[in-house]
Amino acid sequence: MKDKTHPKFYNCKVFHNGEVVMEVGSTSPELHVEVWSGSHPFFTGKQAFVDAAGRVEKFQRKFQGNYFKGKK
């Protein structure tokens, strides 16, 4: 095999909210993630509140009235 063709391999530490949640093999020494299987509602079975309030109302306000009448 040729020398120096493969990247350096690390025992990578994966951080979530500042704490190590797992160790994996990677080409980078550490990873910082926002979502992992221990915090995602699909895997934990707990419902997390996602702030979507106001999006429907904002959409309705934007497209109410004569919005499409001037577009031709």
C-alpha positions in Angstrom: 0.0 0.0 0.0 1.0 3.6 -0.6 2.0 5.7 2.4 0.1 8.9 3.4 -2.9 8.2 1.2 -5.4 7.7 4.1 -6.6 10.5 6.4 -5.8 10.3 10.1 -8.3 8.3 12.0 -9.5 9.4 15.4 -11.6 8.0 18.2 -14.1 10.9 17.8 -16.1 12.2 20.8 -19.6 13.4 19.9 -20.9 16.3 22.0 -24.5 17.3 22.6 -25.1 20.4 24.8 -21.5 20.3 26.0 -21.5 16.7 27.2 -20.0 13.6 25.5 -22.9 11.3 24.4 -20.9 8.7 22.4 -17.5 7.9 20.8 -17.2 6.9 17.2 -14.5 6.5 14.6 -14.0 9.5 12.4 -11.5 11.7 10.5 -12.2 14.6 12.9 -11.3 14.5 16.6 -14.7 15.8 17.9 -18.2 16.5 16.6 -20.8 18.9 18.1 -24.4 17.9 17.2 -27.8 19.5 17.9 -29.8 16.3 17.6 -28.9 12.7 18.2 -30.8 9.6 18.9 -30.9 10.2 22.6 -32.6 13.5 22.2 -34.8 13.0 19.2 -38.6 12.5 19.9 -38.8 9.6 17.4 -36.3 7.5 19.4 -37.1 8.7 22.9 -40.9 8.5 22.6 -41.3 11.9 24.2 -43.0 14.8 22.4 -40.8 17.9 22.1 -42.5 21.2 21.6 -41.4 22.8 18.3 -42.2 26.5 18.1 -44.4 26.8 15.0 -46.9 29.2 16.5 -47.7 32.1 14.3 -46.7 30.6 11.0 -50.2 29.8 9.8 -51.5 33.2 10.9 -48.6 34.9 9.2 -49.3 33.0 6.0 -53.0 33.9 6.2 -52.3 37.6 6.8 -49.9 37.7 3.8 -52.3 36.1 1.3 -55.6 37.5 2.5 -57.6 40.1 0.6 -56.6 41.1 -2.9 -53.1 39.6 -3.0 -53.6 37.5 -6.2 -55.9 40.0 -8.1 -53.0 42.2 -9.1 -50.9 39.3 -10.3 -51.5 38.5 -14.0 
